Amino acid sequence: MGEILGEINELYDLKLEFLEKVTKGFLSENHVLIDTVTSKKYFLKRYRFDNKEKVEQIHIAKKYFFEKGIPVIMPLNTKEETTFFHCNESYFALFPFIEAKHFERNELSDKAIVSLGEMLAKIHLAGNDALVPIQERFAGWNKNKLLERIAELRSVIIKTESLDEFDIQALRDIDLRESIITSNKTTFEDLDLPSDHLIHGDYHGGNVFFDDEDRISHVFDLEKSLFAPRMFELFRSTVFIFFGDTFSEQSIDKARLYIQAYVSVYPAS
């Protein structure tokens, strides 16, 4: 990591050292850095993509939404006015470190839920027919690939000598998913949903920060941004935020509040 730190200090004309590794985030390898002179903190993001064009498109999406008034956390510029750099066969970007409130999934207040719904609607309004050079489009779903993946997961689980409670629940979950997939005869084409909105791509409570009034203050992690039907992201985020761990009357009520907040800003057309 010393080579990366040297590269950062040279590119940004700073005197930073590693403070700690960020433990949250799936498949992420990010760090908090601190300036040895000013004690100011920075966030170092390592992209999991080794494709320069992909990283460029992520930053195009960030800039686009930021300029449309979405409070996206923007990367800092290097001395060469670039927003990311390559080192040790990986791409990195340096961001300001944000001190703000973060909710766990089951801790969201009603105010936070309303803010989440309203912010997603604002993102979709901004992304409607966006004119940006991002090629990736949502391609619907492939039942055969999903069923193959389910079979692989089931095979791994049942090879375990002694199934624990998590394994048993996982088997129930993939059985349910398989049942839904096989019984559903609707194709993506049947829905006639155009991929005409630039979306966040991975919108949920873990990718935003809140202020003291439980309103969203910052949005981040646009690595999956692409053109897609806005209803795809609304549905995906609803499932992830409210039904990831449980399915109850309370989760249904909270999901309803979220969707109502979204529709209040961006009504169904």
Salt bridges, closest charged atoms under 4 A:
GLU10 OE2 - LYS79 NZ 3.45
GLU29 OE1 - ARG46 NH1 3.96
GLU99 OE2 - LYS41 NZ 3.86
GLU104 OE2 - LYS24 NZ 2.81
ASP110 OD1 - LYS254 NZ 3.80
GLU118 OE1 - ARG215 NH2 2.82
GLU136 OE1 - LYS54 NZ 3.01
GLU152 OE1 - ARG149 NH1 3.34
ASP173 OD2 - ARG177 NE 2.76
ASP175 OD1 - ARG154 NH2 2.75
GLU178 OE1 - ARG154 NH2 2.98
ASP196 OD1 - HIS197 ND1 2.74
ASP202 OD1 - HIS204 NE2 3.68
ASP202 OD1 - ARG236 NH1 3.13
ASP214 OD1 - LYS101 NZ 2.73
ASP221 OD1 - LYS45 NZ 3.38
GLU223 OE2 - LYS45 NZ 2.62
GLU223 OE1 - ARG48 NH1 3.22
GLU233 OE1 - HIS124 NE2 2.79
ASP245 OD1 - ARG105 NH1 3.28
ASP253 OD1 - ARG256 NH1 2.95
